[in-house]
Every structure is written in structure tokens, then in C-alpha cells.
């Protein structure tokens, strides 16, 4: 029973973090569509702030023992790669 | 056993959040001592960013069911009150 609960919280923690990463990606996508200026300082600021927020969540989950440190790093760098790909696709339009 | 584990994670979650709030308070204190300018935009930006980071952690813990929403709000507003008090003490020097 205790193991089940632990796994449940771990899964939920990872799911929440992934959902938050997707939300950031979507926000950045919307920003790119509407601002059409990835060089805009506001864009950079929003991205930095959002990435910082997610990194704080991940760090918290790792310290709680709900997510492994390498999983957390991978989640963050995967998001970074996706944002870069979005960025590239948008500048090549 | 399962209940114990759950309580353990809840306590740990709250402890971590409180420790993070204390870290922010300390950082703001150091900034005030050294910058001696609470009106400085950099100071505001650091404070906003740190508060945002903590609010993301708290929100995550609430969504995971580890911290009650009202506990989370109280933790954040308690930190805000402490920062204000620090701010006031520093401007009255």
C-alpha cells in the first residue's frame, strides 16, 4: 500500500511537471505567433521567468524525492530543445 | 504505514517551502544591506522573480495534495509581510 501511494505521487508529480512544460511551450508558441519578434526583450523575459518557475518546481520535486535529478534535468532540457526548434521554425518563415 | 509516509511527505514539503521562503528573505536582506536602494529596479526584479519561483513551488505542492491551498497562500503572504517589514526597517535607517 505504501509503495503504491509513493508511486502514485511520483507519477502525478512527473505528469504535473510535464503538463507545466507543455503550457510554457504553448505560451511561447502563442507569443511567437503574435509578437513575431523572438528578439524582443519581453519575449526573452517571459521565457526566462517561465523556465525559472519550472526549474523551481522540478528542484522542489527532486528534493522531495518524487522525481530523480536526471529525470528533472532531462525534462528541462527537452523543453529547451522544443523551444529552440519552435524559435528556429518561426525565424525561417 | 501508508498514512505515515503521506504525513512524512507533507511535512517535508512544508519544511522545504518554508526553508525556501527563509532563503528569499535572507537574499533580500543581503541585497538591502549591499545595494542600499530598495527603489532599484534590479532589487524589484530579483524579488519578483524569487516570489514567482516560490509561488510555482507552492502551487505545485498544492496540486500534488501535499500542502493545503490556504496554507500555501499564508506562507506566501507571510513572506510578503516579512519582506515589507525588512523594507520599512531599511528605509527608516
N, CA and C atoms of all chains as a GROMACS GRO file, in nm:
protein
  558
    1UNK      N    1   0.083  -0.122   0.000
    1UNK     CA    2   0.000   0.000   0.000
    1UNK      C    3   0.086   0.127   0.000
    2UNK      N    4   0.184   0.127   0.089
    2UNK     CA    5   0.267   0.247   0.097
    2UNK      C    6   0.344   0.268  -0.033
    3UNK      N    7   0.388   0.158  -0.093
    3UNK     CA    8   0.463   0.169  -0.217
    3UNK      C    9   0.374   0.221  -0.328
    4UNK      N   10   0.251   0.173  -0.332
    4UNK     CA   11   0.155   0.220  -0.433
    4UNK      C   12   0.134   0.371  -0.423
    5UNK      N   13   0.114   0.417  -0.301
    5UNK     CA   14   0.092   0.561  -0.281
    5UNK      C   15   0.212   0.640  -0.329
    6UNK      N   16   0.331   0.588  -0.294
    6UNK     CA   17   0.453   0.657  -0.332
    6UNK      C   18   0.462   0.667  -0.485
    7UNK      N   19   0.437   0.555  -0.552
    7UNK     CA   20   0.443   0.554  -0.698
    7UNK      C   21   0.337   0.650  -0.754
    8UNK      N   22   0.217   0.649  -0.694
    8UNK     CA   23   0.112   0.740  -0.738
    8UNK      C   24   0.156   0.885  -0.735
    9UNK      N   25   0.217   0.926  -0.624
    9UNK     CA   26   0.263   1.065  -0.610
    9UNK      C   27   0.374   1.096  -0.709
   10UNK      N   28   0.462   0.998  -0.729
   10UNK     CA   29   0.571   1.019  -0.825
   10UNK      C   30   0.516   1.040  -0.964
   11UNK      N   31   0.423   0.954  -1.004
   11UNK     CA   32   0.363   0.966  -1.137
   11UNK      C   33   0.292   1.100  -1.153
   12UNK      N   34   0.217   1.136  -1.049
   12UNK     CA   35   0.142   1.262  -1.052
   12UNK      C   36   0.240   1.379  -1.063
   13UNK      N   37   0.349   1.373  -0.985
   13UNK     CA   38   0.448   1.481  -0.985
   13UNK      C   39   0.505   1.499  -1.125
   14UNK      N   40   0.542   1.387  -1.187
   14UNK     CA   41   0.602   1.393  -1.320
   14UNK      C   42   0.501   1.444  -1.423
   15UNK      N   43   0.379   1.395  -1.412
   15UNK     CA   44   0.272   1.441  -1.502
   15UNK      C   45   0.250   1.592  -1.493
   16UNK      N   46   0.245   1.642  -1.369
   16UNK     CA   47   0.223   1.785  -1.347
   16UNK      C   48   0.338   1.866  -1.410
   17UNK      N   49   0.460   1.818  -1.390
   17UNK     CA   50   0.576   1.890  -1.443
   17UNK      C   51   0.574   1.890  -1.596
   18UNK      N   52   0.537   1.776  -1.653
   18UNK     CA   53   0.529   1.769  -1.799
   18UNK      C   54   0.418   1.860  -1.853
   19UNK      N   55   0.306   1.862  -1.782
   19UNK     CA   56   0.195   1.949  -1.823
   19UNK      C   57   0.238   2.096  -1.817
   20UNK      N   58   0.315   2.131  -1.713
   20UNK     CA   59   0.363   2.269  -1.700
   20UNK      C   60   0.460   2.304  -1.813
   21UNK      N   61   0.544   2.208  -1.847
   21UNK     CA   62   0.638   2.229  -1.958
   21UNK      C   63   0.560   2.252  -2.088
   22UNK      N   64   0.455   2.174  -2.109
   22UNK     CA   65   0.374   2.190  -2.230
   22UNK      C   66   0.305   2.326  -2.233
   23UNK      N   67   0.262   2.371  -2.114
   23UNK     CA   68   0.196   2.502  -2.104
   23UNK      C   69   0.293   2.613  -2.145
   24UNK      N   70   0.418   2.601  -2.100
   24UNK     CA   71   0.520   2.701  -2.134
   24UNK      C   72   0.543   2.702  -2.285
   25UNK      N   73   0.554   2.582  -2.342
   25UNK     CA   74   0.576   2.569  -2.486
   25UNK      C   75   0.462   2.634  -2.564
   26UNK      N   76   0.342   2.614  -2.516
   26UNK     CA   77   0.224   2.670  -2.582
   26UNK      C   78   0.226   2.824  -2.572
   27UNK      N   79   0.258   2.871  -2.452
   27UNK     CA   80   0.267   3.016  -2.429
   27UNK      C   81   0.369   3.079  -2.522
   28UNK      N   82   0.486   3.013  -2.532
   28UNK     CA   83   0.593   3.065  -2.618
   28UNK      C   84   0.546   3.064  -2.764
   29UNK      N   85   0.476   2.958  -2.802
   29UNK     CA   86   0.422   2.949  -2.937
   29UNK      C   87   0.327   3.063  -2.967
   30UNK      N   88   0.236   3.090  -2.874
   30UNK     CA   89   0.139   3.198  -2.891
   30UNK      C   90   0.212   3.333  -2.900
   31UNK      N   91   0.312   3.349  -2.813
   31UNK     CA   92   0.391   3.473  -2.814
   31UNK      C   93   0.457   3.494  -2.950
   32UNK      N   94   0.515   3.386  -3.003
   32UNK     CA   95   0.584   3.397  -3.132
   32UNK      C   96   0.487   3.433  -3.243
   33UNK      N   97   0.371   3.371  -3.242
   33UNK     CA   98   0.270   3.398  -3.345
   33UNK      C   99   0.227   3.544  -3.340
   34UNK      N  100   0.214   3.596  -3.220
   34UNK     CA  101   0.155   3.728  -3.205
   34UNK      C  102   0.255   3.842  -3.198
   35UNK      N  103   0.371   3.814  -3.140
   35UNK     CA  104   0.470   3.921  -3.133
   35UNK      C  105   0.554   3.922  -3.260
   36UNK      N  106   0.569   3.803  -3.321
   36UNK     CA  107   0.653   3.784  -3.438
   36UNK      C  108   0.792   3.845  -3.421
   37UNK      N  109   0.837   3.857  -3.297
   37UNK     CA  110   0.972   3.909  -3.274
   37UNK      C  111   1.041   3.835  -3.159
   38UNK      N  112   1.106   3.723  -3.191
   38UNK     CA  113   1.172   3.648  -3.085
   38UNK      C  114   1.289   3.725  -3.024
   39UNK      N  115   1.331   3.834  -3.092
   39UNK     CA  116   1.443   3.913  -3.038
   39UNK      C  117   1.394   4.014  -2.935
   40UNK      N  118   1.262   4.026  -2.925
   40UNK     CA  119   1.202   4.122  -2.831
   40UNK      C  120   1.243   4.089  -2.688
   41UNK      N  121   1.289   4.190  -2.610
   41UNK     CA  122   1.332   4.164  -2.472
   41UNK      C  123   1.219   4.107  -2.387
   42UNK      N  124   1.094   4.148  -2.415
   42UNK     CA  125   0.980   4.098  -2.339
   42UNK      C  126   0.967   3.947  -2.356
   43UNK      N  127   0.988   3.903  -2.481
   43UNK     CA  128   0.981   3.760  -2.510
   43UNK      C  129   1.084   3.683  -2.428
   44UNK      N  130   1.207   3.734  -2.430
   44UNK     CA  131   1.316   3.670  -2.354
   44UNK      C  132   1.281   3.664  -2.206
   45UNK      N  133   1.225   3.774  -2.157
   45UNK     CA  134   1.196   3.784  -2.014
   45UNK      C  135   1.089   3.684  -1.972
   46UNK      N  136   0.983   3.675  -2.054
   46UNK     CA  137   0.875   3.581  -2.025
   46UNK      C  138   0.930   3.438  -2.025
   47UNK      N  139   1.010   3.408  -2.128
   47UNK     CA  140   1.068   3.273  -2.138
   47UNK      C  141   1.156   3.242  -2.018
   48UNK      N  142   1.246   3.336  -1.984
   48UNK     CA  143   1.336   3.315  -1.870
   48UNK      C  144   1.257   3.293  -1.741
   49UNK      N  145   1.155   3.378  -1.720
   49UNK     CA  146   1.077   3.369  -1.597
   49UNK      C  147   1.006   3.235  -1.589
   50UNK      N  148   0.944   3.194  -1.701
   50UNK     CA  149   0.871   3.068  -1.703
   50UNK      C  150   0.965   2.949  -1.681
   51UNK      N  151   1.082   2.953  -1.747
   51UNK     CA  152   1.179   2.845  -1.731
   51UNK      C  153   1.228   2.840  -1.585
   52UNK      N  154   1.249   2.956  -1.527
   52UNK     CA  155   1.291   2.962  -1.387
   52UNK      C  156   1.184   2.901  -1.296
   53UNK      N  157   1.059   2.936  -1.321
   53UNK     CA  158   0.949   2.881  -1.242
   53UNK      C  159   0.944   2.729  -1.250
   54UNK      N  160   0.956   2.677  -1.372
   54UNK     CA  161   0.953   2.531  -1.388
   54UNK      C  162   1.073   2.466  -1.321
   55UNK      N  163   1.190   2.531  -1.332
   55UNK     CA  164   1.309   2.473  -1.270
   55UNK      C  165   1.295   2.470  -1.117
   56UNK      N  166   1.223   2.568  -1.061
   56UNK     CA  167   1.199   2.568  -0.915
   56UNK      C  168   1.106   2.451  -0.878
   57UNK      N  169   1.004   2.428  -0.960
   57UNK     CA  170   0.912   2.316  -0.936
   57UNK      C  171   0.986   2.183  -0.942
   58UNK      N  172   1.069   2.168  -1.045
   58UNK     CA  173   1.143   2.043  -1.064
   58UNK      C  174   1.238   2.023  -0.946
   59UNK      N  175   1.310   2.127  -0.910
   59UNK     CA  176   1.405   2.119  -0.798
   59UNK      C  177   1.333   2.078  -0.670
   60UNK      N  178   1.216   2.134  -0.650
   60UNK     CA  179   1.135   2.101  -0.532
   60UNK      C  180   1.095   1.953  -0.534
   61UNK      N  181   1.050   1.904  -0.649
   61UNK     CA  182   1.010   1.763  -0.663
   61UNK      C  183   1.129   1.670  -0.641
   62UNK      N  184   1.246   1.712  -0.688
   62UNK     CA  185   1.367   1.630  -0.669
   62UNK      C  186   1.403   1.625  -0.521
   63UNK      N  187   1.399   1.740  -0.454
   63UNK     CA  188   1.433   1.744  -0.312
   63UNK      C  189   1.333   1.663  -0.229
   64UNK      N  190   1.210   1.654  -0.276
   64UNK     CA  191   1.108   1.575  -0.206
   64UNK      C  192   1.122   1.426  -0.236
   65UNK      N  193   1.210   1.393  -0.328
   65UNK     CA  194   1.230   1.253  -0.364
   65UNK      C  195   1.120   1.199  -0.454
   66UNK      N  196   1.049   1.289  -0.523
   66UNK     CA  197   0.939   1.245  -0.611
   66UNK      C  198   0.985   1.227  -0.755
   67UNK      N  199   1.091   1.297  -0.791
   67UNK     CA  200   1.144   1.290  -0.927
   67UNK      C  201   1.295   1.275  -0.917
   68UNK      N  202   1.354   1.191  -1.002
   68UNK     CA  203   1.500   1.175  -0.998
   68UNK      C  204   1.565   1.298  -1.059
   69UNK      N  205   1.685   1.332  -1.009
   69UNK     CA  206   1.755   1.453  -1.056
   69UNK      C  207   1.777   1.448  -1.207
   70UNK      N  208   1.814   1.331  -1.260
   70UNK     CA  209   1.840   1.322  -1.405
   70UNK      C  210   1.711   1.334  -1.486
   71UNK      N  211   1.601   1.281  -1.433
   71UNK     CA  212   1.470   1.298  -1.499
   71UNK      C  213   1.436   1.446  -1.506
   72UNK      N  214   1.459   1.516  -1.396
   72UNK     CA  215   1.427   1.659  -1.388
   72UNK      C  216   1.509   1.739  -1.489
   73UNK      N  217   1.639   1.708  -1.494
   73UNK     CA  218   1.726   1.778  -1.590
   73UNK      C  219   1.680   1.752  -1.732
   74UNK      N  220   1.645   1.627  -1.760
   74UNK     CA  221   1.603   1.588  -1.896
   74UNK      C  222   1.474   1.661  -1.935
   75UNK      N  223   1.383   1.672  -1.838
   75UNK     CA  224   1.256   1.741  -1.865
   75UNK      C  225   1.283   1.886  -1.907
   76UNK      N  226   1.373   1.950  -1.833
   76UNK     CA  227   1.404   2.091  -1.859
   76UNK      C  228   1.478   2.106  -1.993
   77UNK      N  229   1.574   2.018  -2.019
   77UNK     CA  230   1.649   2.035  -2.144
   77UNK      C  231   1.565   1.994  -2.264
   78UNK      N  232   1.472   1.902  -2.244
   78UNK     CA  233   1.380   1.867  -2.352
   78UNK      C  234   1.293   1.988  -2.388
   79UNK      N  235   1.247   2.059  -2.287
   79UNK     CA  236   1.168   2.180  -2.312
   79UNK      C  237   1.252   2.285  -2.386
   80UNK      N  238   1.379   2.300  -2.341
   80UNK     CA  239   1.468   2.396  -2.407
   80UNK      C  240   1.485   2.364  -2.555
   81UNK      N  241   1.501   2.233  -2.584
   81UNK     CA  242   1.517   2.191  -2.724
   81UNK      C  243   1.391   2.223  -2.804
   82UNK      N  244   1.275   2.197  -2.744
   82UNK     CA  245   1.149   2.223  -2.814
   82UNK      C  246   1.128   2.371  -2.840
   83UNK      N  247   1.166   2.455  -2.740
   83UNK     CA  248   1.154   2.599  -2.758
   83UNK      C  249   1.247   2.645  -2.870
   84UNK      N  250   1.369   2.593  -2.871
   84UNK     CA  251   1.465   2.628  -2.977
   84UNK      C  252   1.412   2.591  -3.114
   85UNK      N  253   1.355   2.471  -3.124
   85UNK     CA  254   1.301   2.424  -3.253
   85UNK      C  255   1.187   2.516  -3.299
   86UNK      N  256   1.104   2.557  -3.203
   86UNK     CA  257   0.993   2.647  -3.232
   86UNK      C  258   1.047   2.781  -3.282
   87UNK      N  259   1.147   2.827  -3.211
   87UNK     CA  260   1.214   2.953  -3.242
   87UNK      C  261   1.270   2.950  -3.384
   88UNK      N  262   1.341   2.841  -3.415
   88UNK     CA  263   1.401   2.826  -3.547
   88UNK      C  264   1.295   2.823  -3.656
   89UNK      N  265   1.192   2.744  -3.633
   89UNK     CA  266   1.083   2.732  -3.731
   89UNK      C  267   1.020   2.869  -3.756
   90UNK      N  268   1.010   2.948  -3.649
   90UNK     CA  269   0.944   3.078  -3.661
   90UNK      C  270   1.031   3.180  -3.736
   91UNK      N  271   1.164   3.173  -3.718
   91UNK     CA  272   1.252   3.270  -3.785
   91UNK      C  273   1.274   3.233  -3.932
   92UNK      N  274   1.245   3.107  -3.968
   92UNK     CA  275   1.263   3.064  -4.107
   92UNK      C  276   1.140   3.087  -4.193
   93UNK      N  277   1.036   3.140  -4.130
   93UNK     CA  278   0.912   3.163  -4.205
   93UNK      C  279   0.932   3.262  -4.319
   94UNK      N  280   0.101   0.251   0.777
   94UNK     CA  281   0.227   0.276   0.706
   94UNK      C  282   0.209   0.379   0.594
   95UNK      N  283   0.103   0.357   0.514
   95UNK     CA  284   0.083   0.449   0.403
   95UNK      C  285   0.052   0.590   0.454
   96UNK      N  286  -0.021   0.597   0.563
   96UNK     CA  287  -0.056   0.728   0.620
   96UNK      C  288   0.069   0.798   0.672
   97UNK      N  289   0.156   0.720   0.736
   97UNK     CA  290   0.281   0.776   0.787
   97UNK      C  291   0.364   0.838   0.675
   98UNK      N  292   0.375   0.762   0.566
   98UNK     CA  293   0.453   0.811   0.452
   98UNK      C  294   0.392   0.940   0.399
   99UNK      N  295   0.261   0.942   0.390
   99UNK     CA  296   0.193   1.060   0.338
   99UNK      C  297   0.220   1.181   0.427
  100UNK      N  298   0.208   1.161   0.559
  100UNK     CA  299   0.233   1.270   0.651
  100UNK      C  300   0.378   1.314   0.641
  101UNK      N  301   0.468   1.216   0.627
  101UNK     CA  302   0.610   1.248   0.613
  101UNK      C  303   0.636   1.340   0.495
  102UNK      N  304   0.576   1.307   0.380
  102UNK     CA  305   0.596   1.388   0.259
  102UNK      C  306   0.534   1.527   0.275
  103UNK      N  307   0.419   1.531   0.341
  103UNK     CA  308   0.354   1.660   0.364
  103UNK      C  309   0.442   1.750   0.450
  104UNK      N  310   0.493   1.691   0.559
  104UNK     CA  311   0.580   1.769   0.648
  104UNK      C  312   0.704   1.817   0.575
  105UNK      N  313   0.762   1.725   0.500
  105UNK     CA  314   0.884   1.758   0.426
  105UNK      C  315   0.854   1.869   0.324
  106UNK      N  316   0.740   1.858   0.255
  106UNK     CA  317   0.704   1.959   0.155
  106UNK      C  318   0.692   2.096   0.219
  107UNK      N  319   0.624   2.101   0.333
  107UNK     CA  320   0.604   2.229   0.402
  107UNK      C  321   0.737   2.286   0.452
  108UNK      N  322   0.820   2.196   0.507
  108UNK     CA  323   0.952   2.238   0.556
  108UNK      C  324   1.036   2.298   0.444
  109UNK      N  325   1.035   2.230   0.329
  109UNK     CA  326   1.114   2.278   0.214
  109UNK      C  327   1.066   2.416   0.170
  110UNK      N  328   0.933   2.433   0.166
  110UNK     CA  329   0.877   2.561   0.122
  110UNK      C  330   0.913   2.672   0.221
  111UNK      N  331   0.906   2.639   0.349
  111UNK     CA  332   0.942   2.739   0.450
  111UNK      C  333   1.090   2.776   0.441
  112UNK      N  334   1.173   2.673   0.420
  112UNK     CA  335   1.317   2.698   0.406
  112UNK      C  336   1.344   2.786   0.285
  113UNK      N  337   1.271   2.763   0.176
  113UNK     CA  338   1.289   2.846   0.056
  113UNK      C  339   1.244   2.989   0.081
  114UNK      N  340   1.136   3.004   0.156
  114UNK     CA  341   1.088   3.139   0.191
  114UNK      C  342   1.195   3.211   0.274
  115UNK      N  343   1.255   3.140   0.369
  115UNK     CA  344   1.361   3.200   0.453
  115UNK      C  345   1.481   3.241   0.369
  116UNK      N  346   1.514   3.156   0.270
  116UNK     CA  347   1.627   3.187   0.181
  116UNK      C  348   1.602   3.316   0.104
  117UNK      N  349   1.477   3.334   0.057
  117UNK     CA  350   1.441   3.456  -0.016
  117UNK      C  351   1.454   3.577   0.076
  118UNK      N  352   1.404   3.563   0.198
  118UNK     CA  353   1.411   3.672   0.296
  118UNK      C  354   1.556   3.711   0.323
  119UNK      N  355   1.641   3.611   0.335
  119UNK     CA  356   1.783   3.634   0.361
  119UNK      C  357   1.848   3.706   0.242
  120UNK      N  358   1.814   3.657   0.122
  120UNK     CA  359   1.868   3.717  -0.001
  120UNK      C  360   1.827   3.863  -0.011
  121UNK      N  361   1.700   3.891   0.018
  121UNK     CA  362   1.650   4.029   0.012
  121UNK      C  363   1.721   4.114   0.118
  122UNK      N  364   1.741   4.056   0.236
  122UNK     CA  365   1.814   4.126   0.343
  122UNK      C  366   1.954   4.162   0.299
  123UNK      N  367   2.025   4.067   0.239
  123UNK     CA  368   2.162   4.091   0.190
  123UNK      C  369   2.161   4.198   0.082
  124UNK      N  370   2.062   4.189  -0.007
  124UNK     CA  371   2.050   4.289  -0.114
  124UNK      C  372   2.030   4.429  -0.058
  125UNK      N  373   1.944   4.439   0.042
  125UNK     CA  374   1.917   4.571   0.102
  125UNK      C  375   2.042   4.627   0.168
  126UNK      N  376   2.114   4.541   0.238
  126UNK     CA  377   2.237   4.585   0.306
  126UNK      C  378   2.339   4.638   0.206
  127UNK      N  379   2.346   4.568   0.092
  127UNK     CA  380   2.454   4.597  -0.002
  127UNK      C  381   2.417   4.696  -0.112
  128UNK      N  382   2.293   4.692  -0.152
  128UNK     CA  383   2.253   4.787  -0.257
  128UNK      C  384   2.208   4.917  -0.195
  129UNK      N  385   2.156   4.908  -0.072
  129UNK     CA  386   2.101   5.023   0.000
  129UNK      C  387   2.003   5.104  -0.086
  130UNK      N  388   1.943   5.038  -0.185
  130UNK     CA  389   1.844   5.108  -0.268
  130UNK      C  390   1.727   5.018  -0.301
  131UNK      N  391   1.628   5.013  -0.214
  131UNK     CA  392   1.512   4.927  -0.242
  131UNK      C  393   1.432   4.976  -0.363
  132UNK      N  394   1.460   5.099  -0.409
  132UNK     CA  395   1.388   5.151  -0.526
  132UNK      C  396   1.452   5.104  -0.655
  133UNK      N  397   1.571   5.046  -0.641
  133UNK     CA  398   1.645   4.998  -0.758
  133UNK      C  399   1.564   4.894  -0.836
  134UNK      N  400   1.554   4.909  -0.970
  134UNK     CA  401   1.474   4.813  -1.048
  134UNK      C  402   1.527   4.670  -1.035
  135UNK      N  403   1.660   4.658  -1.021
  135UNK     CA  404   1.720   4.525  -1.007
  135UNK      C  405   1.667   4.455  -0.883
  136UNK      N  406   1.656   4.533  -0.774
  136UNK     CA  407   1.603   4.478  -0.650
  136UNK      C  408   1.461   4.426  -0.670
  137UNK      N  409   1.378   4.507  -0.732
  137UNK     CA  410   1.238   4.468  -0.759
  137UNK      C  411   1.233   4.342  -0.843
  138UNK      N  412   1.320   4.336  -0.943
  138UNK     CA  413   1.319   4.224  -1.036
  138UNK      C  414   1.359   4.095  -0.964
  139UNK      N  415   1.464   4.102  -0.883
  139UNK     CA  416   1.508   3.984  -0.808
  139UNK      C  417   1.396   3.938  -0.716
  140UNK      N  418   1.336   4.032  -0.645
  140UNK     CA  419   1.228   3.997  -0.552
  140UNK      C  420   1.110   3.933  -0.627
  141UNK      N  421   1.068   3.996  -0.736
  141UNK     CA  422   0.956   3.942  -0.814
  141UNK      C  423   0.985   3.801  -0.864
  142UNK      N  424   1.108   3.784  -0.917
  142UNK     CA  425   1.145   3.653  -0.971
  142UNK      C  426   1.144   3.547  -0.863
  143UNK      N  427   1.202   3.581  -0.748
  143UNK     CA  428   1.210   3.484  -0.638
  143UNK      C  429   1.069   3.450  -0.587
  144UNK      N  430   0.986   3.552  -0.573
  144UNK     CA  431   0.849   3.529  -0.526
  144UNK      C  432   0.773   3.442  -0.626
  145UNK      N  433   0.794   3.468  -0.753
  145UNK     CA  434   0.729   3.388  -0.857
  145UNK      C  435   0.775   3.242  -0.846
  146UNK      N  436   0.907   3.222  -0.828
  146UNK     CA  437   0.960   3.086  -0.815
  146UNK      C  438   0.897   3.012  -0.698
  147UNK      N  439   0.888   3.080  -0.584
  147UNK     CA  440   0.828   3.017  -0.466
  147UNK      C  441   0.680   2.989  -0.488
  148UNK      N  442   0.611   3.082  -0.553
  148UNK     CA  443   0.468   3.060  -0.577
  148UNK      C  444   0.445   2.940  -0.670
  149UNK      N  445   0.538   2.918  -0.765
  149UNK     CA  446   0.529   2.800  -0.851
  149UNK      C  447   0.548   2.672  -0.769
  150UNK      N  448   0.644   2.674  -0.677
  150UNK     CA  449   0.669   2.558  -0.590
  150UNK      C  450   0.546   2.528  -0.505
  151UNK      N  451   0.489   2.632  -0.447
  151UNK     CA  452   0.373   2.616  -0.360
  151UNK      C  453   0.255   2.563  -0.440
  152UNK      N  454   0.232   2.621  -0.556
  152UNK     CA  455   0.123   2.577  -0.642
  152UNK      C  456   0.138   2.430  -0.679
  153UNK      N  457   0.260   2.391  -0.708
  153UNK     CA  458   0.290   2.252  -0.742
  153UNK      C  459   0.257   2.160  -0.624
  154UNK      N  460   0.300   2.199  -0.504
  154UNK     CA  461   0.274   2.119  -0.384
  154UNK      C  462   0.124   2.109  -0.355
  155UNK      N  463   0.052   2.218  -0.381
  155UNK     CA  464  -0.093   2.218  -0.360
  155UNK      C  465  -0.159   2.122  -0.459
  156UNK      N  466  -0.120   2.131  -0.586
  156UNK     CA  467  -0.177   2.043  -0.688
  156UNK      C  468  -0.146   1.896  -0.660
  157UNK      N  469  -0.031   1.871  -0.596
  157UNK     CA  470   0.005   1.733  -0.561
  157UNK      C  471  -0.068   1.685  -0.437
  158UNK      N  472  -0.140   1.775  -0.372
  158UNK     CA  473  -0.211   1.738  -0.250
  158UNK      C  474  -0.121   1.728  -0.128
  159UNK      N  475  -0.004   1.792  -0.134
  159UNK     CA  476   0.089   1.786  -0.021
  159UNK      C  477   0.073   1.903   0.074
  160UNK      N  478   0.022   2.013   0.023
  160UNK     CA  479   0.003   2.134   0.104
  160UNK      C  480  -0.138   2.185   0.075
  161UNK      N  481  -0.208   2.232   0.178
  161UNK     CA  482  -0.342   2.287   0.156
  161UNK      C  483  -0.329   2.425   0.089
  162UNK      N  484  -0.428   2.458   0.007
  162UNK     CA  485  -0.424   2.585  -0.066
  162UNK      C  486  -0.412   2.704   0.031
  163UNK      N  487  -0.485   2.699   0.143
  163UNK     CA  488  -0.480   2.813   0.237
  163UNK      C  489  -0.345   2.821   0.308
  164UNK      N  490  -0.285   2.706   0.336
  164UNK     CA  491  -0.150   2.704   0.395
  164UNK      C  492  -0.051   2.768   0.299
  165UNK      N  493  -0.065   2.733   0.172
  165UNK     CA  494   0.025   2.785   0.070
  165UNK      C  495   0.013   2.936   0.057
  166UNK      N  496  -0.113   2.985   0.054
  166UNK     CA  497  -0.135   3.130   0.045
  166UNK      C  498  -0.077   3.202   0.167
  167UNK      N  499  -0.096   3.142   0.286
  167UNK     CA  500  -0.047   3.202   0.409
  167UNK      C  501   0.106   3.210   0.409
  168UNK      N  502   0.168   3.104   0.359
  168UNK     CA  503   0.314   3.101   0.354
  168UNK      C  504   0.366   3.216   0.267
  169UNK      N  505   0.301   3.237   0.154
  169UNK     CA  506   0.342   3.342   0.060
  169UNK      C  507   0.314   3.480   0.119
  170UNK      N  508   0.197   3.498   0.181
  170UNK     CA  509   0.167   3.633   0.231
  170UNK      C  510   0.247   3.662   0.358
  171UNK      N  511   0.283   3.559   0.432
  171UNK     CA  512   0.370   3.579   0.548
  171UNK      C  513   0.507   3.629   0.501
  172UNK      N  514   0.557   3.569   0.394
  172UNK     CA  515   0.686   3.614   0.339
  172UNK      C  516   0.675   3.758   0.290
  173UNK      N  517   0.564   3.790   0.224
  173UNK     CA  518   0.544   3.928   0.176
  173UNK      C  519   0.547   4.028   0.291
  174UNK      N  520   0.480   3.989   0.403
  174UNK     CA  521   0.479   4.078   0.520
  174UNK      C  522   0.620   4.096   0.576
  175UNK      N  523   0.696   3.987   0.581
  175UNK     CA  524   0.832   3.995   0.635
  175UNK      C  525   0.922   4.080   0.546
  176UNK      N  526   0.905   4.066   0.414
  176UNK     CA  527   0.984   4.148   0.321
  176UNK      C  528   0.948   4.295   0.339
  177UNK      N  529   0.818   4.324   0.352
  177UNK     CA  530   0.774   4.462   0.373
  177UNK      C  531   0.835   4.521   0.500
  178UNK      N  532   0.834   4.441   0.607
  178UNK     CA  533   0.888   4.487   0.736
  178UNK      C  534   1.037   4.518   0.722
  179UNK      N  535   1.107   4.431   0.651
  179UNK     CA  536   1.251   4.448   0.628
  179UNK      C  537   1.274   4.576   0.549
  180UNK      N  538   1.193   4.593   0.448
  180UNK     CA  539   1.198   4.709   0.360
  180UNK      C  540   1.179   4.837   0.442
  181UNK      N  541   1.076   4.837   0.525
  181UNK     CA  542   1.047   4.954   0.607
  181UNK      C  543   1.160   4.985   0.704
  182UNK      N  544   1.209   4.881   0.770
  182UNK     CA  545   1.320   4.898   0.865
  182UNK      C  546   1.441   4.957   0.795
  183UNK      N  547   1.462   4.915   0.670
  183UNK     CA  548   1.580   4.960   0.597
  183UNK      C  549   1.566   5.105   0.551
  184UNK      N  550   1.443   5.147   0.516
  184UNK     CA  551   1.425   5.285   0.469
  184UNK      C  552   1.421   5.384   0.586
  185UNK      N  553   1.399   5.334   0.707
  185UNK     CA  554   1.395   5.422   0.824
  185UNK      C  555   1.531   5.441   0.889
  186UNK      N  556   1.633   5.373   0.834
  186UNK     CA  557   1.769   5.383   0.891
  186UNK      C  558   1.820   5.526   0.886
   0.00000   0.00000   0.00000
